[in-house]
Amino acid sequence: MKRKRIPTPESLLSETVVPEKLLEEAKRAIETDRVRKMVLCTVCKSECAPNSAENLCWVCRRLKLSAWRDSDSQMPAQE
């Protein structure tokens, strides 16, 4: 029965899987995602929802959507 060869530490260091330049770019991209400036809601001044284009927190955004839905259902049909 043959035994599996155990790689030496020197052979592991010489074998680069991912180029250093690509690793550095990936690290910088992750850092910019983590460090985000906290944006406040324009209505209640709490923290904004992550993908809010109108700078609203998730509660104010939900209230806005509900108000739109209610106003659309109450609008009389004009002919």
Z-matrix of the N, CA and C atoms (Angstrom, degrees):
N
C 1 1.430
C 2 1.542 1 108.99
N 3 1.341 2 114.87 1 133.25
C 4 1.456 3 119.46 2 -178.64
C 5 1.523 4 109.36 3 -88.43
N 6 1.304 5 114.15 4 143.74
C 7 1.462 6 119.10 5 177.35
C 8 1.519 7 110.07 6 -95.20
N 9 1.302 8 114.16 7 149.59
C 10 1.456 9 120.79 8 178.52
C 11 1.524 10 109.14 9 -73.18
N 12 1.320 11 115.71 10 138.15
C 13 1.464 12 119.57 11 178.36
C 14 1.517 13 109.63 12 -78.38
N 15 1.284 14 115.84 13 130.63
C 16 1.463 15 121.24 14 176.76
C 17 1.520 16 107.34 15 -92.55
N 18 1.348 17 117.57 16 122.84
C 19 1.465 18 119.30 17 -178.69
C 20 1.523 19 111.25 18 -69.42
N 21 1.300 20 115.51 19 144.43
C 22 1.461 21 120.88 20 177.52
C 23 1.522 22 108.99 21 -81.84
N 24 1.313 23 117.89 22 155.53
C 25 1.474 24 120.39 23 179.94
C 26 1.529 25 113.19 24 -58.94
N 27 1.327 26 117.66 25 -31.30
C 28 1.459 27 120.37 26 179.60
C 29 1.524 28 111.01 27 -66.58
N 30 1.317 29 117.14 28 -38.79
C 31 1.458 30 119.75 29 -179.71
C 32 1.527 31 111.43 30 -71.41
N 33 1.339 32 117.39 31 -30.06
C 34 1.460 33 120.50 32 177.22
C 35 1.523 34 111.60 33 -69.53
N 36 1.317 35 116.94 34 -37.82
C 37 1.459 36 120.63 35 -179.18
C 38 1.519 37 111.96 36 -71.11
N 39 1.300 38 117.33 37 -34.87
C 40 1.457 39 119.47 38 -177.99
C 41 1.527 40 112.40 39 -75.39
N 42 1.318 41 117.11 40 -19.53
C 43 1.460 42 121.11 41 -177.86
C 44 1.539 43 109.50 42 -93.28
N 45 1.330 44 117.92 43 104.35
C 46 1.453 45 122.90 44 -179.30
C 47 1.521 46 109.27 45 -97.12
N 48 1.335 47 115.20 46 122.96
C 49 1.457 48 119.95 47 -178.97
C 50 1.527 49 110.44 48 -86.58
N 51 1.329 50 115.92 49 -45.27
C 52 1.456 51 121.31 50 -178.85
C 53 1.527 52 108.29 51 -117.81
N 54 1.325 53 117.89 52 130.82
C 55 1.476 54 119.99 53 179.07
C 56 1.527 55 112.06 54 -60.29
N 57 1.332 56 115.97 55 145.37
C 58 1.461 57 122.05 56 -178.17
C 59 1.534 58 112.28 57 -58.58
N 60 1.316 59 116.95 58 -38.63
C 61 1.465 60 121.11 59 -178.28
C 62 1.528 61 110.40 60 -62.06
N 63 1.317 62 116.17 61 -42.31
C 64 1.460 63 120.98 62 179.24
C 65 1.529 64 111.22 63 -66.52
N 66 1.318 65 117.07 64 -38.57
C 67 1.470 66 121.02 65 177.03
C 68 1.523 67 111.17 66 -62.10
N 69 1.330 68 116.77 67 -44.04
C 70 1.465 69 120.50 68 -179.90
C 71 1.529 70 111.53 69 -63.73
N 72 1.325 71 117.46 70 -40.92
C 73 1.464 72 120.95 71 178.35
C 74 1.525 73 110.84 72 -63.80
N 75 1.321 74 117.25 73 -40.19
C 76 1.462 75 121.55 74 178.71
C 77 1.524 76 110.78 75 -65.38
N 78 1.322 77 117.51 76 -41.19
C 79 1.468 78 121.02 77 178.52
C 80 1.523 79 110.79 78 -63.01
N 81 1.329 80 117.11 79 -42.69
C 82 1.470 81 120.11 80 178.86
C 83 1.518 82 111.37 81 -64.90
N 84 1.321 83 117.55 82 -37.65
C 85 1.463 84 121.14 83 179.94
C 86 1.522 85 110.81 84 -65.49
N 87 1.312 86 117.22 85 -39.45
C 88 1.468 87 121.07 86 178.94
C 89 1.521 88 110.47 87 -67.29
N 90 1.324 89 117.66 88 -40.86
C 91 1.460 90 121.18 89 -179.42
C 92 1.524 91 111.56 90 -61.93
N 93 1.317 92 118.15 91 -39.18
C 94 1.460 93 119.62 92 -179.81
C 95 1.516 94 111.04 93 -68.98
N 96 1.327 95 117.97 94 -29.51
C 97 1.460 96 120.36 95 176.99
C 98 1.520 97 111.32 96 -71.92
N 99 1.298 98 117.37 97 -35.69
C 100 1.464 99 121.10 98 -177.06
C 101 1.526 100 111.91 99 -74.40
N 102 1.323 101 116.45 100 -42.81
C 103 1.459 102 120.77 101 -176.07
C 104 1.525 103 108.09 102 -92.98
N 105 1.320 104 115.03 103 91.20
C 106 1.459 105 119.35 104 179.03
C 107 1.520 106 109.11 105 -114.91
N 108 1.299 107 114.76 106 139.92
C 109 1.443 108 120.10 107 178.93
C 110 1.526 109 108.68 108 -69.79
N 111 1.321 110 116.11 109 130.67
C 112 1.449 111 120.19 110 -178.67
C 113 1.526 112 109.22 111 -74.91
N 114 1.326 113 116.57 112 122.98
C 115 1.449 114 122.63 113 179.77
C 116 1.519 115 107.72 114 -104.05
N 117 1.321 116 116.27 115 136.27
C 118 1.459 117 120.51 116 -178.69
C 119 1.518 118 111.28 117 -95.20
N 120 1.318 119 115.36 118 148.60
C 121 1.455 120 122.77 119 178.02
C 122 1.527 121 108.99 120 -64.62
N 123 1.318 122 116.75 121 138.53
C 124 1.459 123 120.28 122 -178.67
C 125 1.526 124 112.25 123 -73.70
N 126 1.321 125 118.22 124 -15.88
C 127 1.465 126 121.47 125 -178.42
C 128 1.526 127 111.33 126 -96.62
N 129 1.344 128 117.03 127 -57.23
C 130 1.469 129 120.07 128 -171.75
C 131 1.531 130 113.89 129 -109.78
N 132 1.314 131 117.95 130 -1.50
C 133 1.473 132 124.31 131 177.07
C 134 1.528 133 114.04 132 65.47
N 135 1.326 134 119.10 133 21.23
C 136 1.458 135 120.64 134 171.95
C 137 1.526 136 108.18 135 -91.80
N 138 1.329 137 117.39 136 -179.52
C 139 1.463 138 120.80 137 -177.04
C 140 1.525 139 110.95 138 -68.64
N 141 1.334 140 115.97 139 136.85
C 142 1.469 141 121.35 140 -178.21
C 143 1.518 142 111.84 141 -71.53
N 144 1.326 143 114.43 142 156.71
C 145 1.459 144 120.71 143 172.07
C 146 1.522 145 108.11 144 -67.04
N 147 1.339 146 118.68 145 148.38
C 148 1.467 147 120.80 146 -173.94
C 149 1.522 148 114.87 147 -59.85
N 150 1.312 149 118.82 148 -36.75
C 151 1.465 150 120.47 149 -175.60
C 152 1.528 151 112.29 150 -111.56
N 153 1.312 152 117.06 151 27.81
C 154 1.453 153 121.04 152 -177.02
C 155 1.528 154 110.57 153 -83.41
N 156 1.318 155 116.22 154 117.32
C 157 1.467 156 120.48 155 179.11
C 158 1.525 157 111.17 156 -78.88
N 159 1.334 158 116.72 157 -26.77
C 160 1.463 159 119.96 158 -177.16
C 161 1.524 160 113.45 159 -97.24
N 162 1.346 161 117.43 160 14.91
C 163 1.470 162 123.50 161 178.62
C 164 1.527 163 112.83 162 55.74
N 165 1.326 164 115.77 163 53.15
C 166 1.455 165 121.77 164 175.93
C 167 1.521 166 109.33 165 -119.85
N 168 1.335 167 116.06 166 146.98
C 169 1.459 168 119.55 167 173.18
C 170 1.522 169 107.89 168 -74.24
N 171 1.316 170 116.85 169 171.90
C 172 1.467 171 118.78 170 -175.01
C 173 1.520 172 111.87 171 -67.13
N 174 1.349 173 118.68 172 -30.15
C 175 1.469 174 121.11 173 179.32
C 176 1.528 175 110.29 174 -70.26
N 177 1.324 176 117.31 175 -49.61
C 178 1.466 177 120.89 176 -179.75
C 179 1.524 178 111.10 177 -64.72
N 180 1.320 179 116.86 178 -36.03
C 181 1.463 180 120.26 179 177.82
C 182 1.526 181 110.24 180 -64.25
N 183 1.318 182 116.52 181 -42.45
C 184 1.468 183 121.08 182 178.77
C 185 1.530 184 110.66 183 -65.07
N 186 1.322 185 117.22 184 -41.44
C 187 1.465 186 120.67 185 177.93
C 188 1.529 187 110.97 186 -63.63
N 189 1.315 188 117.12 187 -38.64
C 190 1.458 189 121.31 188 178.59
C 191 1.527 190 110.65 189 -64.00
N 192 1.337 191 116.51 190 -45.57
C 193 1.460 192 119.88 191 179.04
C 194 1.523 193 111.55 192 -63.65
N 195 1.331 194 117.25 193 -38.82
C 196 1.461 195 120.75 194 178.46
C 197 1.524 196 110.82 195 -65.69
N 198 1.318 197 116.68 196 -39.67
C 199 1.463 198 120.47 197 179.30
C 200 1.519 199 110.89 198 -65.20
N 201 1.327 200 117.09 199 -40.02
C 202 1.466 201 120.41 200 176.88
C 203 1.519 202 110.80 201 -62.15
N 204 1.328 203 115.69 202 -44.03
C 205 1.459 204 119.76 203 -178.83
C 206 1.531 205 110.44 204 -63.64
N 207 1.340 206 117.11 205 -42.05
C 208 1.457 207 120.85 206 178.94
C 209 1.520 208 111.91 207 -65.61
N 210 1.328 209 117.14 208 -40.74
C 211 1.465 210 119.88 209 -178.95
C 212 1.521 211 111.13 210 -69.28
N 213 1.313 212 117.77 211 -33.27
C 214 1.467 213 121.15 212 177.78
C 215 1.521 214 111.43 213 -68.17
N 216 1.324 215 117.06 214 -36.29
C 217 1.468 216 119.99 215 -178.06
C 218 1.537 217 111.34 216 -77.28
N 219 1.328 218 118.38 217 -23.88
C 220 1.452 219 121.47 218 -178.27
C 221 1.529 220 113.26 219 -90.57
N 222 1.324 221 117.52 220 -12.25
C 223 1.440 222 121.16 221 -177.06
C 224 1.538 223 110.42 222 -69.05
N 225 1.316 224 118.19 223 126.37
C 226 1.475 225 119.68 224 179.52
C 227 1.539 226 110.52 225 -72.52
N 228 1.303 227 115.17 226 147.95
C 229 1.465 228 120.13 227 179.92
C 230 1.536 229 108.40 228 -79.13
N 231 1.321 230 115.58 229 124.55
C 232 1.454 231 120.60 230 179.41
C 233 1.526 232 109.42 231 -99.72
N 234 1.319 233 115.67 232 131.63
C 235 1.458 234 119.37 233 -179.75
C 236 1.504 235 111.55 234 -118.12
